[in-house]
Amino acid sequence: MSNLTNTLAGMVDAGRVPHAILLHEDDGGGGVALAMEFLGHLYGGNPRVAKMIHPDIHYIFPLILSSGDSVSEQYASEWRTLVLENPSFTEGDLYTALGFEGKNTVISVKEANALLRVLSRYSLEGGYTSVLIYLPEKMNSTAANRLLKILEEPPEQTIFVMVTHAPEKLLPTIISRCQLFRVEAAAGAEDAALRYDDGGLLGALMSAVISRDLSAALEVGEQLAALPSRDSARAFCRYASGRMRRVFLYQQGLDSLAGGDEEARRWAAAAKKTFPRKAMEALDKASGLIGRNVNLKILFTDLVDRLFVNI
């Protein structure tokens, strides 16, 4: 992560700070810690940044749906304690700190409206106004469109730093207005899902789907249904979802972030721009259903159908 830290610091030193930065981390990958280092450099080493009490830096993160009129500022103390004590926290750590375990969370339109009001004012210290958004993919559609409007016409000296686990779930128009960086996992901590050996099943399935050979695609679905355990079936879904994320990155022109996956590059060229998003939704749904004792043949037949329809 040190190289990326130096890159971000170099942009500040050169006076070429983009108005929106998107940091793509794996869960617990240190994206917020990196964002805080960047903000510390942006504000000239002001110690209040490290203490998370600078008046011109604002934090937004998901809250539970039932939190009503709450916005992130009302949980500032819990957020600050979490980040200072564990800067490489996971999404689950956040919800534990806020008391939201097991609850659905969202970044609501009320949060977006509150942000608009904040950004309509001048910075309190006459310099940059910054917004750190953790998991922007948690925005509902109305909130996402409000953010898009701000990104299209940002107030002067306003910087957005967003930390995402799933850039493919963001509006493409939001991604296009950000400079995206991949926060690499620590050395030796390669994404376990992508180390899974699927025996070439995903490649065979994608070849059949791309060539519009439904019979061949269904045959692969039957092979998936015959995997030796539900754990291996779930592992395949996680692996396939990771590969689809690479397809998404290639389609967005972010080749350097896609890990040199030439097979995924070919799939990206053959598929619709909407395909990787739809595919990941289908794979995530399938992974969740596997744990509920759903018949695997029915499940993978449905998965094949969804991929076939959306290619």
Buried (B, 14 or more C-beta within 10 A) or exposed (E): BEEBBEEBBEBBEEEEBBBBBBBBBBBBBBBBBBBBBBBBBBBEEBEBBBEBEBEBBBBBBBBBEEBEEBBBBEBBEBBBEBBEEBBBBBBEBBBBBBEBEEBEBBBBBBBBBBBBEBBEEEBEEEBBBBBBBBBBBBBBEEBBBBBBEBBEEBBEBBBBBBBBBBBBBBBBEBBBBBEBBBBBBEEEEEBEBBEBEBEEBBBBBBBBBBEEEEEBBBBBBEBBBEBEEBEEBBBBBBBBBBBBBBBBBBBBEBBEBBBEBEBBBBBBEBBEEEBBBBBBBBBBBBBEBBEEEBEBEEBBBBBBBBBBEBB
